[in-house]
Amino acid sequence: QVRLVESGGGLVQAGDSLRLACAASGITTTWNTVGWFRQVPGARREFVAAIRWGGDITRFADSVKGRFTISRDNAKNTVYLQLNNLKPEDTSIYYCALDTSVSANIPLSDSDYEIWGQGTQVTVSS
């Protein structure tokens, strides 16, 4: 059973950067996809970015393109989400999630991801 643990959230000012980490314990394969979502109270989870565990494919939401990057360290079984030029509207709880299916495409819907971490809070002040 794969378990995901996020870390790296915090309180920052607009324009600052943060790096979130998603550490996976258990077995993952190059065909799995790790996605990052975010959610504010009362709203649905919003897709942010994703990467295939093999690192060959990445996807980003339009709202974060050019500001966020995603990478993985296979040796550490960890996926990183680098958040640059943060804006107050980026304030949210950020979750990482694992899609265990074998697919040629990266899923953008949270319903396609089976395993979720507990989330890490990111707060951006103006």
N, CA, C and O atoms as CSV, one atom per row, in Angstrom:
chain,resi,resn,atom,element,x,y,z
A,1,GLN,N,N,0.843,-1.179,0.000
A,1,GLN,CA,C,0.000,0.000,0.000
A,1,GLN,C,C,0.883,1.234,0.000
A,1,GLN,O,O,1.760,1.382,0.851
A,2,VAL,N,N,0.645,2.129,-0.969
A,2,VAL,CA,C,1.417,3.368,-1.050
A,2,VAL,C,C,0.821,4.404,-0.119
A,2,VAL,O,O,-0.399,4.551,-0.037
A,3,ARG,N,N,1.675,5.114,0.573
A,3,ARG,CA,C,1.251,6.210,1.454
A,3,ARG,C,C,1.969,7.474,1.017
A,3,ARG,O,O,3.156,7.440,0.693
A,4,LEU,N,N,1.243,8.599,1.009
A,4,LEU,CA,C,1.806,9.881,0.586
A,4,LEU,C,C,1.816,10.848,1.755
A,4,LEU,O,O,0.847,10.931,2.510
A,5,VAL,N,N,2.913,11.579,1.906
A,5,VAL,CA,C,3.026,12.572,2.975
A,5,VAL,C,C,3.552,13.864,2.367
A,5,VAL,O,O,4.645,13.888,1.802
A,6,GLU,N,N,2.771,14.946,2.483
A,6,GLU,CA,C,3.188,16.250,1.981
A,6,GLU,C,C,3.904,17.032,3.073
A,6,GLU,O,O,3.671,16.828,4.265
A,7,SER,N,N,4.772,17.922,2.642
A,7,SER,CA,C,5.443,18.842,3.559
A,7,SER,C,C,5.852,20.080,2.784
A,7,SER,O,O,5.835,20.089,1.553
A,8,GLY,N,N,6.223,21.129,3.516
A,8,GLY,CA,C,6.775,22.317,2.876
A,8,GLY,C,C,5.862,23.521,2.829
A,8,GLY,O,O,6.272,24.588,2.373
A,9,GLY,N,N,4.627,23.372,3.292
A,9,GLY,CA,C,3.736,24.522,3.278
A,9,GLY,C,C,4.149,25.562,4.304
A,9,GLY,O,O,5.035,25.325,5.126
A,10,GLY,N,N,3.492,26.725,4.247
A,10,GLY,CA,C,3.811,27.765,5.204
A,10,GLY,C,C,3.133,29.067,4.858
A,10,GLY,O,O,2.309,29.143,3.947
A,11,LEU,N,N,3.501,30.104,5.615
A,11,LEU,CA,C,2.973,31.454,5.412
A,11,LEU,C,C,4.065,32.291,4.769
A,11,LEU,O,O,5.158,32.433,5.317
A,12,VAL,N,N,3.760,32.843,3.601
A,12,VAL,CA,C,4.729,33.662,2.879
A,12,VAL,C,C,4.044,34.919,2.364
A,12,VAL,O,O,2.823,35.059,2.436
A,13,GLN,N,N,4.853,35.822,1.849
A,13,GLN,CA,C,4.313,37.041,1.260
A,13,GLN,C,C,4.199,36.877,-0.260
A,13,GLN,O,O,4.858,36.026,-0.857
A,14,ALA,N,N,3.366,37.694,-0.859
A,14,ALA,CA,C,3.213,37.677,-2.312
A,14,ALA,C,C,4.572,37.892,-2.977
A,14,ALA,O,O,5.346,38.763,-2.579
A,15,GLY,N,N,4.840,37.085,-3.991
A,15,GLY,CA,C,6.111,37.158,-4.687
A,15,GLY,C,C,7.146,36.174,-4.180
A,15,GLY,O,O,8.154,35.934,-4.845
A,16,ASP,N,N,6.910,35.606,-3.016
A,16,ASP,CA,C,7.845,34.638,-2.440
A,16,ASP,C,C,7.699,33.275,-3.106
A,16,ASP,O,O,6.840,33.070,-3.964
A,17,SER,N,N,8.560,32.350,-2.690
A,17,SER,CA,C,8.547,30.988,-3.219
A,17,SER,C,C,8.439,29.968,-2.099
A,17,SER,O,O,8.808,30.243,-0.957
A,18,LEU,N,N,7.935,28.800,-2.430
A,18,LEU,CA,C,7.893,27.663,-1.528
A,18,LEU,C,C,8.155,26.408,-2.350
A,18,LEU,O,O,7.897,26.378,-3.553
A,19,ARG,N,N,8.669,25.375,-1.694
A,19,ARG,CA,C,8.792,24.082,-2.343
A,19,ARG,C,C,8.051,23.059,-1.511
A,19,ARG,O,O,8.381,22.820,-0.349
A,20,LEU,N,N,7.050,22.462,-2.121
A,20,LEU,CA,C,6.300,21.405,-1.464
A,20,LEU,C,C,6.893,20.054,-1.865
A,20,LEU,O,O,7.355,19.871,-2.991
A,21,ALA,N,N,6.869,19.127,-0.934
A,21,ALA,CA,C,7.370,17.785,-1.197
A,21,ALA,C,C,6.273,16.764,-0.943
A,21,ALA,O,O,5.467,16.918,-0.025
A,22,CYS,N,N,6.249,15.733,-1.751
A,22,CYS,CA,C,5.304,14.625,-1.588
A,22,CYS,C,C,6.137,13.345,-1.543
A,22,CYS,O,O,6.617,12.866,-2.571
A,23,ALA,N,N,6.298,12.808,-0.352
A,23,ALA,CA,C,7.096,11.602,-0.167
A,23,ALA,C,C,6.194,10.379,-0.224
A,23,ALA,O,O,5.193,10.297,0.488
A,24,ALA,N,N,6.556,9.440,-1.072
A,24,ALA,CA,C,5.767,8.224,-1.239
A,24,ALA,C,C,6.482,7.045,-0.598
A,24,ALA,O,O,7.661,6.802,-0.856
A,25,SER,N,N,5.759,6.321,0.233
A,25,SER,CA,C,6.283,5.075,0.780
A,25,SER,C,C,5.486,3.938,0.161
A,25,SER,O,O,4.273,4.043,-0.017
A,26,GLY,N,N,6.170,2.863,-0.161
A,26,GLY,CA,C,5.497,1.776,-0.848
A,26,GLY,C,C,5.969,1.714,-2.280
A,26,GLY,O,O,6.929,2.386,-2.658
A,27,ILE,N,N,5.310,0.926,-3.058
A,27,ILE,CA,C,5.751,0.673,-4.415
A,27,ILE,C,C,5.098,1.632,-5.391
A,27,ILE,O,O,3.878,1.794,-5.381
A,28,THR,N,N,5.896,2.266,-6.231
A,28,THR,CA,C,5.382,3.075,-7.327
A,28,THR,C,C,6.079,2.605,-8.601
A,28,THR,O,O,7.160,2.018,-8.546
A,29,THR,N,N,5.467,2.861,-9.722
A,29,THR,CA,C,6.067,2.472,-10.991
A,29,THR,C,C,6.165,3.686,-11.897
A,29,THR,O,O,5.571,4.730,-11.631
A,30,THR,N,N,6.924,3.529,-12.967
A,30,THR,CA,C,7.117,4.654,-13.873
A,30,THR,C,C,5.824,5.054,-14.568
A,30,THR,O,O,5.732,6.153,-15.114
A,31,TRP,N,N,4.821,4.172,-14.555
A,31,TRP,CA,C,3.557,4.493,-15.224
A,31,TRP,C,C,2.598,5.263,-14.335
A,31,TRP,O,O,1.603,5.807,-14.812
A,32,ASN,N,N,2.898,5.311,-13.039
A,32,ASN,CA,C,2.013,6.044,-12.136
A,32,ASN,C,C,2.147,7.537,-12.342
A,32,ASN,O,O,3.183,8.020,-12.798
A,33,THR,N,N,1.104,8.259,-12.006
A,33,THR,CA,C,1.111,9.725,-12.073
A,33,THR,C,C,0.896,10.292,-10.681
A,33,THR,O,O,0.014,9.851,-9.943
A,34,VAL,N,N,1.708,11.266,-10.337
A,34,VAL,CA,C,1.522,12.002,-9.083
A,34,VAL,C,C,0.990,13.380,-9.429
A,34,VAL,O,O,1.591,14.118,-10.210
A,35,GLY,N,N,-0.130,13.708,-8.844
A,35,GLY,CA,C,-0.741,15.004,-9.093
A,35,GLY,C,C,-0.775,15.858,-7.842
A,35,GLY,O,O,-0.791,15.350,-6.721
A,36,TRP,N,N,-0.784,17.149,-8.052
A,36,TRP,CA,C,-0.990,18.119,-6.964
A,36,TRP,C,C,-2.320,18.825,-7.213
A,36,TRP,O,O,-2.599,19.292,-8.318
A,37,PHE,N,N,-3.115,18.889,-6.180
A,37,PHE,CA,C,-4.389,19.585,-6.205
A,37,PHE,C,C,-4.400,20.584,-5.057
A,37,PHE,O,O,-3.597,20.487,-4.128
A,38,ARG,N,N,-5.302,21.529,-5.128
A,38,ARG,CA,C,-5.476,22.441,-4.008
A,38,ARG,C,C,-6.963,22.674,-3.783
A,38,ARG,O,O,-7.785,22.554,-4.690
A,39,GLN,N,N,-7.268,23.008,-2.556
A,39,GLN,CA,C,-8.670,23.168,-2.184
A,39,GLN,C,C,-8.805,24.211,-1.094
A,39,GLN,O,O,-8.080,24.191,-0.099
A,40,VAL,N,N,-9.744,25.121,-1.296
A,40,VAL,CA,C,-10.116,26.083,-0.260
A,40,VAL,C,C,-11.466,25.665,0.282
A,40,VAL,O,O,-12.221,24.986,-0.413
A,41,PRO,N,N,-11.794,26.055,1.512
A,41,PRO,CA,C,-13.073,25.660,2.103
A,41,PRO,C,C,-14.254,26.035,1.231
A,41,PRO,O,O,-14.348,27.158,0.736
A,42,GLY,N,N,-15.161,25.074,1.049
A,42,GLY,CA,C,-16.364,25.332,0.280
A,42,GLY,C,C,-16.212,25.164,-1.213
A,42,GLY,O,O,-17.185,25.315,-1.953
A,43,ALA,N,N,-15.011,24.856,-1.675
A,43,ALA,CA,C,-14.774,24.717,-3.113
A,43,ALA,C,C,-14.303,23.303,-3.432
A,43,ALA,O,O,-13.873,22.560,-2.550
A,44,ARG,N,N,-14.393,22.953,-4.698
A,44,ARG,CA,C,-13.896,21.655,-5.129
A,44,ARG,C,C,-12.378,21.686,-5.227
A,44,ARG,O,O,-11.759,22.744,-5.340
A,45,ARG,N,N,-11.803,20.497,-5.180
A,45,ARG,CA,C,-10.358,20.404,-5.370
A,45,ARG,C,C,-10.021,20.793,-6.806
A,45,ARG,O,O,-10.689,20.389,-7.758
A,46,GLU,N,N,-8.978,21.581,-6.926
A,46,GLU,CA,C,-8.563,22.136,-8.212
A,46,GLU,C,C,-7.234,21.515,-8.623
A,46,GLU,O,O,-6.293,21.465,-7.831
A,47,PHE,N,N,-7.162,21.046,-9.859
A,47,PHE,CA,C,-5.916,20.506,-10.373
A,47,PHE,C,C,-4.868,21.604,-10.467
A,47,PHE,O,O,-5.163,22.716,-10.905
A,48,VAL,N,N,-3.646,21.290,-10.055
A,48,VAL,CA,C,-2.552,22.255,-10.113
A,48,VAL,C,C,-1.470,21.776,-11.083
A,48,VAL,O,O,-1.103,22.497,-12.011
A,49,ALA,N,N,-0.971,20.583,-10.872
A,49,ALA,CA,C,0.119,20.064,-11.708
A,49,ALA,C,C,0.221,18.560,-11.506
A,49,ALA,O,O,-0.285,18.021,-10.522
A,50,ALA,N,N,0.874,17.893,-12.438
A,50,ALA,CA,C,1.074,16.458,-12.302
A,50,ALA,C,C,2.303,16.038,-13.082
A,50,ALA,O,O,2.735,16.720,-14.011
A,51,ILE,N,N,2.854,14.912,-12.690
A,51,ILE,CA,C,4.028,14.366,-13.362
A,51,ILE,C,C,3.923,12.858,-13.355
A,51,ILE,O,O,3.520,12.247,-12.365
A,52,ARG,N,N,4.296,12.265,-14.488
A,52,ARG,CA,C,4.367,10.813,-14.491
A,52,ARG,C,C,5.600,10.423,-13.682
A,52,ARG,O,O,6.627,11.098,-13.748
A,53,TRP,N,N,5.500,9.337,-12.921
A,53,TRP,CA,C,6.595,8.965,-12.034
A,53,TRP,C,C,7.890,8.796,-12.822
A,53,TRP,O,O,8.973,9.063,-12.300
A,54,GLY,N,N,7.787,8.357,-14.068
A,54,GLY,CA,C,8.979,8.243,-14.896
A,54,GLY,C,C,9.534,9.586,-15.331
A,54,GLY,O,O,10.644,9.657,-15.858
A,55,GLY,N,N,8.769,10.656,-15.116
A,55,GLY,CA,C,9.250,12.008,-15.386
A,55,GLY,C,C,9.130,12.458,-16.825
A,55,GLY,O,O,9.609,13.538,-17.168
A,56,ASP,N,N,8.501,11.660,-17.682
A,56,ASP,CA,C,8.481,12.001,-19.094
A,56,ASP,C,C,7.360,12.958,-19.469
A,56,ASP,O,O,7.421,13.592,-20.522
A,57,ILE,N,N,6.342,13.074,-18.633
A,57,ILE,CA,C,5.206,13.923,-18.969
A,57,ILE,C,C,4.833,14.764,-17.748
A,57,ILE,O,O,4.790,14.263,-16.624
A,58,THR,N,N,4.568,16.039,-17.984
A,58,THR,CA,C,4.073,16.926,-16.937
A,58,THR,C,C,2.898,17.723,-17.483
A,58,THR,O,O,2.784,17.927,-18.692
A,59,ARG,N,N,2.031,18.168,-16.591
A,59,ARG,CA,C,0.907,19.021,-16.946
A,59,ARG,C,C,0.739,20.073,-15.869
A,59,ARG,O,O,1.034,19.834,-14.698
A,60,PHE,N,N,0.260,21.244,-16.277
A,60,PHE,CA,C,0.040,22.340,-15.337
A,60,PHE,C,C,-1.295,23.002,-15.618
A,60,PHE,O,O,-1.742,23.076,-16.763
A,61,ALA,N,N,-1.919,23.478,-14.568
A,61,ALA,CA,C,-3.100,24.306,-14.743
A,61,ALA,C,C,-2.672,25.650,-15.333
A,61,ALA,O,O,-1.566,26.126,-15.075
A,62,ASP,N,N,-3.546,26.249,-16.120
A,62,ASP,CA,C,-3.218,27.529,-16.739
A,62,ASP,C,C,-2.883,28.587,-15.691
A,62,ASP,O,O,-2.053,29.465,-15.929
A,63,SER,N,N,-3.523,28.500,-14.546
A,63,SER,CA,C,-3.341,29.514,-13.510
A,63,SER,C,C,-1.946,29.494,-12.888
A,63,SER,O,O,-1.550,30.457,-12.233
A,64,VAL,N,N,-1.204,28.416,-13.085
A,64,VAL,CA,C,0.124,28.314,-12.460
A,64,VAL,C,C,1.247,28.166,-13.487
A,64,VAL,O,O,2.421,28.150,-13.118
A,65,LYS,N,N,0.906,28.060,-14.745
A,65,LYS,CA,C,1.935,27.912,-15.781
A,65,LYS,C,C,2.902,29.085,-15.737
A,65,LYS,O,O,2.498,30.243,-15.632
A,66,GLY,N,N,4.171,28.765,-15.820
A,66,GLY,CA,C,5.198,29.798,-15.768
A,66,GLY,C,C,5.614,30.191,-14.364
A,66,GLY,O,O,6.621,30.875,-14.186
A,67,ARG,N,N,4.857,29.771,-13.370
A,67,ARG,CA,C,5.204,30.085,-11.968
A,67,ARG,C,C,5.543,28.839,-11.165
A,67,ARG,O,O,6.411,28.886,-10.294
A,68,PHE,N,N,4.883,27.741,-11.438
A,68,PHE,CA,C,5.108,26.493,-10.695
A,68,PHE,C,C,5.843,25.501,-11.584
A,68,PHE,O,O,5.634,25.462,-12.797
A,69,THR,N,N,6.698,24.710,-10.974
A,69,THR,CA,C,7.342,23.603,-11.674
A,69,THR,C,C,7.184,22.339,-10.836
A,69,THR,O,O,6.976,22.400,-9.624
A,70,ILE,N,N,7.285,21.200,-11.501
A,70,ILE,CA,C,7.136,19.923,-10.809
A,70,ILE,C,C,8.295,19.030,-11.215
A,70,ILE,O,O,8.714,19.021,-12.372
A,71,SER,N,N,8.806,18.280,-10.247
A,71,SER,CA,C,9.933,17.394,-10.521
A,71,SER,C,C,9.854,16.202,-9.583
A,71,SER,O,O,9.060,16.186,-8.643
A,72,ARG,N,N,10.681,15.212,-9.849
A,72,ARG,CA,C,10.694,14.053,-8.947
A,72,ARG,C,C,12.113,13.578,-8.735
A,72,ARG,O,O,12.987,13.749,-9.585
A,73,ASP,N,N,12.318,12.974,-7.574
A,73,ASP,CA,C,13.596,12.382,-7.200
A,73,ASP,C,C,13.310,10.914,-6.943
A,73,ASP,O,O,12.792,10.549,-5.888
A,74,ASN,N,N,13.645,10.080,-7.905
A,74,ASN,CA,C,13.313,8.656,-7.776
A,74,ASN,C,C,14.039,8.016,-6.602
A,74,ASN,O,O,13.495,7.136,-5.935
A,75,ALA,N,N,15.248,8.451,-6.354
A,75,ALA,CA,C,16.024,7.845,-5.259
A,75,ALA,C,C,15.353,8.099,-3.917
A,75,ALA,O,O,15.435,7.274,-3.007
A,76,LYS,N,N,14.689,9.243,-3.800
A,76,LYS,CA,C,14.014,9.584,-2.541
A,76,LYS,C,C,12.520,9.281,-2.595
A,76,LYS,O,O,11.799,9.514,-1.624
A,77,ASN,N,N,12.058,8.763,-3.730
A,77,ASN,CA,C,10.621,8.492,-3.889
A,77,ASN,C,C,9.784,9.722,-3.558
A,77,ASN,O,O,8.764,9.632,-2.875
A,78,THR,N,N,10.231,10.867,-4.052
A,78,THR,CA,C,9.594,12.137,-3.697
A,78,THR,C,C,9.328,12.972,-4.946
A,78,THR,O,O,10.153,13.035,-5.858
A,79,VAL,N,N,8.167,13.606,-4.968
A,79,VAL,CA,C,7.813,14.557,-6.016
A,79,VAL,C,C,7.770,15.947,-5.385
A,79,VAL,O,O,7.233,16.133,-4.293
A,80,TYR,N,N,8.342,16.908,-6.087
A,80,TYR,CA,C,8.406,18.277,-5.588
A,80,TYR,C,C,7.547,19.199,-6.447
A,80,TYR,O,O,7.487,19.056,-7.668
A,81,LEU,N,N,6.889,20.142,-5.790
A,81,LEU,CA,C,6.179,21.204,-6.483
A,81,LEU,C,C,6.803,22.519,-6.042
A,81,LEU,O,O,6.675,22.924,-4.887
A,82,GLN,N,N,7.476,23.177,-6.971
A,82,GLN,CA,C,8.101,24.466,-6.699
A,82,GLN,C,C,7.123,25.571,-7.034
A,82,GLN,O,O,6.667,25.686,-8.172
A,83,LEU,N,N,6.804,26.377,-6.046
A,83,LEU,CA,C,5.843,27.462,-6.208
A,83,LEU,C,C,6.600,28.783,-6.199
A,83,LEU,O,O,7.136,29.181,-5.165
A,84,ASN,N,N,6.649,29.457,-7.322
A,84,ASN,CA,C,7.345,30.736,-7.439
A,84,ASN,C,C,6.353,31.862,-7.683
A,84,ASN,O,O,5.237,31.645,-8.155
A,85,ASN,N,N,6.792,33.078,-7.348
A,85,ASN,CA,C,5.961,34.256,-7.567
A,85,ASN,C,C,4.540,34.023,-7.041
A,85,ASN,O,O,3.557,34.203,-7.760
A,86,LEU,N,N,4.461,33.626,-5.797
A,86,LEU,CA,C,3.172,33.287,-5.216
A,86,LEU,C,C,2.263,34.497,-5.116
A,86,LEU,O,O,2.710,35.623,-4.897
A,87,LYS,N,N,0.969,34.230,-5.282
A,87,LYS,CA,C,-0.052,35.260,-5.215
A,87,LYS,C,C,-1.038,34.922,-4.104
A,87,LYS,O,O,-1.167,33.754,-3.736
A,88,PRO,N,N,-1.726,35.904,-3.571
A,88,PRO,CA,C,-2.717,35.610,-2.518
A,88,PRO,C,C,-3.747,34.571,-2.958
A,88,PRO,O,O,-4.225,33.794,-2.132
A,89,GLU,N,N,-4.087,34.546,-4.218
A,89,GLU,CA,C,-5.070,33.567,-4.684
A,89,GLU,C,C,-4.521,32.143,-4.735
A,89,GLU,O,O,-5.275,31.205,-4.994
A,90,ASP,N,N,-3.239,31.967,-4.496
A,90,ASP,CA,C,-2.666,30.623,-4.382
A,90,ASP,C,C,-2.878,30.031,-2.991
A,90,ASP,O,O,-2.577,28.861,-2.755
A,91,THR,N,N,-3.396,30.844,-2.072
A,91,THR,CA,C,-3.658,30.355,-0.720
A,91,THR,C,C,-4.635,29.201,-0.756
A,91,THR,O,O,-5.730,29.325,-1.303
A,92,SER,N,N,-4.241,28.072,-0.173
A,92,SER,CA,C,-5.069,26.870,-0.230
A,92,SER,C,C,-4.386,25.753,0.553
A,92,SER,O,O,-3.239,25.886,0.980
A,93,ILE,N,N,-5.105,24.659,0.733
A,93,ILE,CA,C,-4.477,23.423,1.180
A,93,ILE,C,C,-4.058,22.664,-0.073
A,93,ILE,O,O,-4.863,22.451,-0.980
A,94,TYR,N,N,-2.808,22.263,-0.114
A,94,TYR,CA,C,-2.280,21.549,-1.265
A,94,TYR,C,C,-2.158,20.066,-0.926
A,94,TYR,O,O,-1.604,19.689,0.107
A,95,TYR,N,N,-2.685,19.243,-1.816
A,95,TYR,CA,C,-2.664,17.795,-1.649
A,95,TYR,C,C,-1.898,17.154,-2.797
A,95,TYR,O,O,-1.995,17.601,-3.940
A,96,CYS,N,N,-1.142,16.116,-2.497
A,96,CYS,CA,C,-0.621,15.296,-3.575
A,96,CYS,C,C,-1.416,14.000,-3.610
A,96,CYS,O,O,-1.958,13.549,-2.600
A,97,ALA,N,N,-1.468,13.422,-4.789
A,97,ALA,CA,C,-2.292,12.237,-4.994
A,97,ALA,C,C,-1.647,11.351,-6.047
A,97,ALA,O,O,-0.888,11.815,-6.898
A,98,LEU,N,N,-1.965,10.077,-5.969
A,98,LEU,CA,C,-1.370,9.088,-6.866
A,98,LEU,C,C,-2.440,8.396,-7.702
A,98,LEU,O,O,-3.425,7.875,-7.181
A,99,ASP,N,N,-2.219,8.407,-8.998
A,99,ASP,CA,C,-3.052,7.623,-9.913
A,99,ASP,C,C,-2.288,6.350,-10.235
A,99,ASP,O,O,-1.223,6.395,-10.852
A,100,THR,N,N,-2.823,5.238,-9.823
A,100,THR,CA,C,-2.107,3.966,-9.986
A,100,THR,C,C,-2.390,3.277,-11.310
A,100,THR,O,O,-1.847,2.204,-11.573
A,101,SER,N,N,-3.228,3.874,-12.146
A,101,SER,CA,C,-3.553,3.224,-13.402
A,101,SER,C,C,-2.442,3.419,-14.416
A,101,SER,O,O,-1.592,4.297,-14.269
A,102,VAL,N,N,-2.460,2.589,-15.445
A,102,VAL,CA,C,-1.519,2.725,-16.550
A,102,VAL,C,C,-2.238,3.470,-17.660
A,102,VAL,O,O,-3.193,2.963,-18.248
A,103,SER,N,N,-1.772,4.677,-17.940
A,103,SER,CA,C,-2.456,5.515,-18.923
A,103,SER,C,C,-1.448,6.323,-19.720
A,103,SER,O,O,-0.396,6.713,-19.213
A,104,ALA,N,N,-1.790,6.564,-20.971
A,104,ALA,CA,C,-0.920,7.381,-21.809
A,104,ALA,C,C,-1.066,8.863,-21.475
A,104,ALA,O,O,-0.190,9.668,-21.795
A,105,ASN,N,N,-2.162,9.212,-20.840
A,105,ASN,CA,C,-2.432,10.620,-20.538
A,105,ASN,C,C,-2.388,10.875,-19.049
A,105,ASN,O,O,-2.563,9.961,-18.243
A,106,ILE,N,N,-2.154,12.115,-18.693
A,106,ILE,CA,C,-2.184,12.515,-17.291
A,106,ILE,C,C,-3.598,12.949,-16.945
A,106,ILE,O,O,-4.125,13.872,-17.566
A,107,PRO,N,N,-4.224,12.305,-15.968
A,107,PRO,CA,C,-5.588,12.693,-15.600
A,107,PRO,C,C,-5.610,14.026,-14.867
A,107,PRO,O,O,-4.711,14.339,-14.087
A,108,LEU,N,N,-6.652,14.800,-15.132
A,108,LEU,CA,C,-6.790,16.119,-14.514
A,108,LEU,C,C,-7.886,16.159,-13.459
A,108,LEU,O,O,-8.026,17.151,-12.743
A,109,SER,N,N,-8.662,15.089,-13.359
A,109,SER,CA,C,-9.756,15.052,-12.404
A,109,SER,C,C,-9.323,14.373,-11.118
A,109,SER,O,O,-8.627,13.358,-11.146
A,110,ASP,N,N,-9.740,14.938,-9.987
A,110,ASP,CA,C,-9.352,14.331,-8.709
A,110,ASP,C,C,-9.941,12.937,-8.545
A,110,ASP,O,O,-9.413,12.134,-7.775
A,111,SER,N,N,-11.028,12.634,-9.255
A,111,SER,CA,C,-11.644,11.316,-9.133
A,111,SER,C,C,-10.789,10.218,-9.758
A,111,SER,O,O,-11.037,9.036,-9.521
A,112,ASP,N,N,-9.807,10.583,-10.536
A,112,ASP,CA,C,-8.927,9.599,-11.165
A,112,ASP,C,C,-7.756,9.202,-10.280
A,112,ASP,O,O,-6.994,8.302,-10.635
A,113,TYR,N,N,-7.603,9.845,-9.157
A,113,TYR,CA,C,-6.496,9.576,-8.251
A,113,TYR,C,C,-7.010,8.799,-7.041
A,113,TYR,O,O,-7.995,9.187,-6.413
A,114,GLU,N,N,-6.333,7.704,-6.725
A,114,GLU,CA,C,-6.849,6.783,-5.706
A,114,GLU,C,C,-6.270,7.033,-4.315
A,114,GLU,O,O,-6.947,6.810,-3.311
A,115,ILE,N,N,-5.051,7.484,-4.256
A,115,ILE,CA,C,-4.372,7.616,-2.962
A,115,ILE,C,C,-4.034,9.076,-2.739
A,115,ILE,O,O,-3.518,9.743,-3.636
A,116,TRP,N,N,-4.324,9.581,-1.539
A,116,TRP,CA,C,-4.156,10.994,-1.233
A,116,TRP,C,C,-3.336,11.186,0.037
A,116,TRP,O,O,-3.383,10.375,0.961
A,117,GLY,N,N,-2.586,12.278,0.053
A,117,GLY,CA,C,-1.904,12.677,1.267
A,117,GLY,C,C,-2.828,13.490,2.151
A,117,GLY,O,O,-3.994,13.707,1.821
A,118,GLN,N,N,-2.291,13.941,3.284
A,118,GLN,CA,C,-3.111,14.641,4.266
A,118,GLN,C,C,-3.231,16.142,3.966
A,118,GLN,O,O,-4.085,16.820,4.538
A,119,GLY,N,N,-2.386,16.656,3.080
A,119,GLY,CA,C,-2.439,18.069,2.718
A,119,GLY,C,C,-1.475,18.925,3.510
A,119,GLY,O,O,-1.096,18.594,4.634
A,120,THR,N,N,-1.084,20.038,2.896
A,120,THR,CA,C,-0.218,21.014,3.564
A,120,THR,C,C,-0.734,22.404,3.213
A,120,THR,O,O,-1.059,22.685,2.059
A,121,GLN,N,N,-0.806,23.273,4.228
A,121,GLN,CA,C,-1.398,24.588,4.046
A,121,GLN,C,C,-0.380,25.566,3.459
A,121,GLN,O,O,0.751,25.667,3.935
A,122,VAL,N,N,-0.799,26.274,2.429
A,122,VAL,CA,C,-0.008,27.380,1.875
A,122,VAL,C,C,-0.834,28.648,2.016
A,122,VAL,O,O,-1.966,28.716,1.538
A,123,THR,N,N,-0.266,29.647,2.672
A,123,THR,CA,C,-0.943,30.918,2.864
A,123,THR,C,C,-0.053,32.026,2.327
A,123,THR,O,O,1.107,32.152,2.720
A,124,VAL,N,N,-0.609,32.833,1.420
A,124,VAL,CA,C,0.147,33.918,0.802
A,124,VAL,C,C,-0.505,35.235,1.188
A,124,VAL,O,O,-1.667,35.479,0.863
A,125,SER,N,N,0.233,36.069,1.871
A,125,SER,CA,C,-0.295,37.362,2.285
A,125,SER,C,C,0.068,38.427,1.251
A,125,SER,O,O,1.089,38.336,0.568
A,126,SER,N,N,-0.791,39.428,1.157
A,126,SER,CA,C,-0.554,40.478,0.155
A,126,SER,C,C,0.281,41.609,0.715
A,126,SER,O,O,0.572,42.572,0.006
